[in-house]
Amino acid sequence: MNSKFLFLIFSMACLSSSVDAVELCGKVKQGEILIGKAAPGEQVIFNDSKILTTADGSFLLAFGRDEVNTQQLQVSGELGGGSKYQFAVAPTSWDIQNIKGVPPRKVTPSDEDLEAIELERKVVRAVLKEVADNSAWQKGFIRPVEGRISGNFGGQRIMNNIPKNPHQGMDIAAKEGTPVKAASDGNVVLAYPNLFYSGNVVVIDHGFGLQTIYAHLQEMKVKRGDKVKQGDIIGLVGKTGRVTGPHLHWGASLRNVRFNPQSLLDMNTKQQNCFTL
């Protein structure tokens, strides 16, 4: 086992030798996503929830920004028995983002605005709970737009000198009207205009509960129900919603756990970061 990627101690209790070893690829850290690999046909349970696996036994795990609890992974064989693994998630150092010039209404919303904010939460949460049984995510991911990273995932945000919630995505600054590409194959599960914080926003489902989020668009080029391929133009960079300038807010969620979308790009090279439990 490579301690470089674990940073802490694993404990394992084998209930049956009929289950093969489990491979994990990625970083066991807050804000990261892992690709797992069990033997074909084995059942995988993560923190008491059964999760989908592909025909070859691949599955996905993600850790939120503030993940601190011990994680539990159980793998059961087709003939019974299984193995249990326990591991903790290493902490990540998050930055502090001081943002000036945000429209005051977007920092201290009115009662009427609070209704719009609640609508946004309901709309977005509903699609992030969806778990489609397809594995489009295995295609890998590309960056949806090129540009300067103007905001990192997880950063504590201070807007107009008022502390706000940590950032839930990656901000990529680009000229207004720049085409935004689908990061991978998938289905459009949300294309919603004029949300209070997100503005014009598109959400693409890549299967297994993995979705990517594209916010503040000037224009949406897709609608709910559309199937997209990696690289398809889904919208244009804009400055709708809560912004101080044109950029793409790119987010990622796995089974309603927000994580750093940068780790999706790292999935393309994760074979060098693999270890076996």
DRENSE-916547 format. One line per field, with one value per residue (C-alpha): z, y, x; residue in one letter. Coordinates in nm, 3 decimals. Last residue first. Example, Ala and Ser with C-alpha at 12.3 -4.5 7.8 and 13.67 -1.06 7.14 Angstrom:
% residues 2
z = (0.714, 0.780);
y = (-0.106, -0.450);
x = (1.367, 1.230);
aa = (s, a);
% end
This chain:
% residues 277
z = (-0.033, -0.355, -0.472, -0.782, -0.841, -1.171, -1.321, -1.232, -1.554, -1.714, -1.371, -1.307, -1.524, -1.299, -0.999, -1.124, -1.074, -0.696, -0.508, -0.431, -0.284, -0.425, -0.553, -0.718, -0.789, -1.006, -1.066, -1.340, -1.285, -1.621, -1.630, -1.723, -1.445, -1.088, -1.064, -0.888, -1.165, -1.531, -1.641, -1.955, -2.118, -2.401, -2.399, -2.459, -2.738, -2.787, -2.674, -2.512, -2.661, -2.566, -2.530, -2.494, -2.234, -2.081, -2.337, -2.508, -2.642, -2.325, -2.349, -2.140, -1.903, -1.534, -1.449, -1.591, -1.359, -1.400, -1.278, -1.144, -0.993, -1.161, -1.504, -1.682, -1.604, -1.747, -1.562, -1.742, -1.574, -1.678, -1.368, -1.094, -0.794, -0.854, -1.130, -1.465, -1.700, -1.639, -1.851, -1.631, -1.692, -2.006, -2.079, -2.098, -2.279, -2.125, -2.032, -2.249, -2.411, -2.338, -2.631, -2.544, -2.554, -2.271, -2.262, -2.018, -1.644, -1.522, -1.180, -1.021, -0.804, -0.468, -0.315, 0.063, 0.207, 0.278, 0.500, 0.447, 0.349, 0.011, -0.049, 0.164, 0.019, 0.189, -0.095, -0.151, -0.528, -0.667, -0.814, -1.096, -1.288, -1.605, -1.931, -2.146, -2.148, -2.069, -1.942, -2.063, -1.898, -1.926, -2.145, -1.835, -1.723, -1.981, -1.745, -1.740, -1.459, -1.386, -1.027, -0.977, -0.650, -0.825, -1.038, -0.740, -0.557, -0.846, -0.871, -0.496, -0.428, -0.707, -0.577, -0.229, -0.375, -0.560, -0.237, -0.059, -0.327, -0.221, 0.139, 0.023, -0.050, 0.133, -0.093, -0.432, -0.357, -0.280, -0.636, -0.586, -0.615, -0.402, -0.362, -0.095, -0.155, 0.131, 0.042, 0.140, 0.284, 0.225, 0.501, 0.455, 0.447, 0.687, 0.603, 0.690, 0.476, 0.494, 0.292, 0.169, 0.243, -0.001, -0.328, -0.549, -0.343, -0.113, -0.097, 0.194, 0.212, 0.522, 0.554, 0.884, 0.925, 0.833, 0.494, 0.486, 0.113, 0.013, -0.068, -0.380, -0.466, -0.811, -0.938, -1.172, -1.148, -1.514, -1.582, -1.424, -1.057, -0.892, -0.525, -0.224, 0.066, 0.417, 0.401, 0.063, -0.034, -0.335, -0.467, -0.665, -1.016, -1.180, -0.927, -0.763, -0.913, -0.766, -0.932, -0.678, -0.656, -0.449, -0.237, 0.090, 0.034, -0.048, -0.376, -0.693, -0.806, -0.576, -0.624, -0.430, -0.353, -0.451, -0.246, -0.183, 0.111, 0.336, 0.622, 0.580, 0.827, 0.694, 0.865, 0.671, 0.843, 0.728, 0.452, 0.199, -0.129, -0.032, 0.201, -0.096, 0.000);
y = (-0.256, -0.195, 0.130, 0.350, 0.692, 0.624, 0.487, 0.817, 0.988, 1.066, 1.087, 1.399, 1.598, 1.488, 1.588, 1.947, 1.936, 1.968, 1.795, 1.841, 1.533, 1.496, 1.142, 1.268, 1.641, 1.864, 2.238, 2.469, 2.838, 2.992, 3.354, 3.704, 3.963, 4.042, 3.755, 3.646, 3.544, 3.606, 3.699, 3.494, 3.218, 3.060, 2.737, 2.360, 2.335, 1.965, 1.869, 1.539, 1.425, 1.549, 1.394, 1.648, 1.581, 1.929, 2.188, 2.281, 2.596, 2.803, 3.171, 3.413, 3.131, 3.205, 2.832, 2.500, 2.201, 1.847, 1.543, 1.201, 0.994, 0.670, 0.832, 1.134, 1.375, 1.724, 2.035, 2.367, 2.705, 3.053, 3.265, 3.061, 3.286, 3.402, 3.157, 3.328, 3.037, 2.660, 2.386, 2.077, 1.704, 1.727, 1.372, 1.261, 1.246, 1.445, 1.800, 1.948, 2.256, 2.626, 2.866, 3.213, 3.471, 3.683, 3.652, 3.397, 3.355, 2.996, 2.958, 2.613, 2.486, 2.482, 2.798, 2.810, 2.987, 3.361, 3.590, 3.960, 4.205, 4.279, 3.906, 3.685, 3.337, 3.042, 2.850, 2.498, 2.490, 2.756, 3.093, 3.297, 3.010, 3.184, 3.063, 2.765, 2.628, 2.295, 2.127, 1.769, 1.456, 1.077, 0.845, 0.632, 0.901, 0.771, 0.479, 0.440, 0.357, 0.712, 0.833, 1.152, 1.340, 1.622, 1.686, 1.762, 1.962, 2.207, 2.289, 2.294, 2.519, 2.757, 2.785, 2.863, 3.139, 3.289, 3.295, 3.454, 3.725, 3.835, 3.856, 4.070, 3.936, 4.052, 3.944, 3.928, 4.248, 4.425, 4.368, 4.208, 4.469, 4.297, 3.931, 3.813, 3.443, 3.243, 2.923, 2.566, 2.330, 1.971, 1.714, 1.341, 1.113, 0.822, 0.454, 0.145, -0.167, -0.457, -0.779, -1.028, -1.337, -1.463, -1.652, -1.343, -1.172, -0.876, -0.560, -0.319, 0.031, 0.245, 0.603, 0.755, 1.102, 1.428, 1.533, 1.912, 1.969, 1.656, 1.317, 1.119, 0.749, 0.595, 0.237, -0.015, -0.386, -0.489, -0.480, -0.135, -0.078, 0.113, 0.198, 0.037, 0.281, 0.191, 0.418, 0.274, -0.065, -0.253, -0.575, -0.806, -0.912, -0.825, -0.804, -0.465, -0.148, 0.199, 0.537, 0.813, 1.171, 1.448, 1.738, 1.616, 1.368, 0.999, 1.079, 0.882, 0.521, 0.257, -0.117, -0.377, -0.720, -1.027, -1.160, -1.537, -1.505, -1.428, -1.189, -0.988, -0.703, -0.415, -0.113, 0.171, 0.419, 0.772, 0.980, 0.758, 0.870, 0.871, 0.578, 0.339, 0.000);
x = (-0.666, -0.474, -0.319, -0.344, -0.188, -0.007, -0.331, -0.496, -0.396, -0.734, -0.894, -0.685, -0.924, -1.209, -0.995, -1.002, -1.379, -1.321, -1.602, -1.972, -2.143, -2.495, -2.434, -2.116, -2.108, -1.892, -1.884, -1.760, -1.837, -1.759, -1.645, -1.757, -1.721, -1.822, -2.067, -2.385, -2.627, -2.542, -2.191, -2.141, -1.941, -2.143, -2.339, -2.346, -2.087, -2.009, -1.658, -1.754, -2.080, -2.423, -2.768, -3.048, -3.318, -3.314, -3.212, -2.887, -2.716, -2.753, -2.660, -2.459, -2.378, -2.331, -2.314, -2.192, -2.242, -2.103, -2.290, -2.186, -2.468, -2.357, -2.398, -2.252, -2.537, -2.495, -2.616, -2.667, -2.707, -2.822, -2.774, -2.610, -2.684, -3.042, -3.132, -3.191, -3.250, -3.251, -3.098, -3.102, -3.070, -2.857, -2.741, -2.381, -2.048, -1.765, -1.658, -1.932, -1.781, -1.832, -1.795, -1.654, -1.936, -1.797, -1.419, -1.286, -1.227, -1.254, -1.414, -1.383, -1.666, -1.840, -1.691, -1.717, -2.024, -2.011, -1.804, -1.898, -1.620, -1.783, -1.780, -1.556, -1.539, -1.369, -1.209, -1.336, -1.301, -1.072, -1.161, -1.011, -0.852, -0.736, -0.882, -0.967, -1.320, -1.487, -1.169, -1.175, -1.308, -1.282, -1.492, -1.559, -1.805, -2.058, -2.116, -2.492, -2.734, -2.850, -2.835, -3.038, -2.986, -2.800, -3.110, -3.334, -3.068, -3.042, -3.413, -3.472, -3.174, -3.270, -3.626, -3.492, -3.275, -3.572, -3.773, -3.477, -3.475, -3.822, -3.706, -3.413, -3.067, -2.752, -2.465, -2.640, -2.834, -2.507, -2.376, -2.031, -1.756, -1.496, -1.410, -1.169, -1.102, -0.951, -0.763, -0.838, -0.578, -0.689, -0.738, -0.671, -0.974, -0.997, -1.011, -1.208, -1.229, -1.471, -1.438, -1.694, -1.895, -2.153, -2.127, -2.153, -1.889, -1.946, -1.736, -1.766, -1.620, -1.635, -1.513, -1.403, -1.548, -1.378, -1.516, -1.529, -1.482, -1.670, -1.521, -1.604, -1.623, -1.679, -1.714, -1.548, -1.637, -1.593, -1.967, -1.981, -2.057, -2.340, -2.337, -2.501, -2.517, -2.399, -2.091, -1.992, -2.137, -1.996, -2.149, -1.923, -2.021, -1.690, -1.403, -1.365, -1.219, -1.248, -1.212, -1.162, -1.292, -1.133, -1.257, -1.108, -0.829, -0.785, -0.612, -0.675, -0.709, -0.855, -0.809, -1.008, -0.859, -1.058, -1.348, -1.367, -1.125, -1.415, -1.484, -1.166, -1.120, -0.913, -0.761, -0.602, -0.375, -0.313, -0.153, -0.328, -0.174, 0.191, 0.126, 0.140, 0.000);
aa = (l, t, f, c, n, q, q, k, t, n, m, d, l, l, s, q, p, n, f, r, v, n, r, l, s, a, g, w, h, l, h, p, g, t, v, r, g, t, k, g, v, l, g, i, i, d, g, q, k, v, k, d, g, r, k, v, k, m, e, q, l, h, a, y, i, t, q, l, g, f, g, h, d, i, v, v, v, n, g, s, y, f, l, n, p, y, a, l, v, v, n, g, d, s, a, a, k, v, p, t, g, e, k, a, a, i, d, m, g, q, h, p, n, k, p, i, n, n, m, i, r, q, g, g, f, n, g, s, i, r, g, e, v, p, r, i, f, g, k, q, w, a, s, n, d, a, v, e, k, l, v, a, r, v, v, k, r, e, l, e, i, a, e, l, d, e, d, s, p, t, v, k, r, p, p, v, g, k, i, n, q, i, d, w, s, t, p, a, v, a, f, q, y, k, s, g, g, g, l, e, g, s, v, q, l, q, q, t, n, v, e, d, r, g, f, a, l, l, f, s, g, d, a, t, t, l, i, k, s, d, n, f, i, v, q, e, g, p, a, a, k, g, i, l, i, e, g, q, k, v, k, g, c, l, e, v, a, d, v, s, s, s, l, c, a, m, s, f, i, l, f, l, f, k, s, n, m);
% end
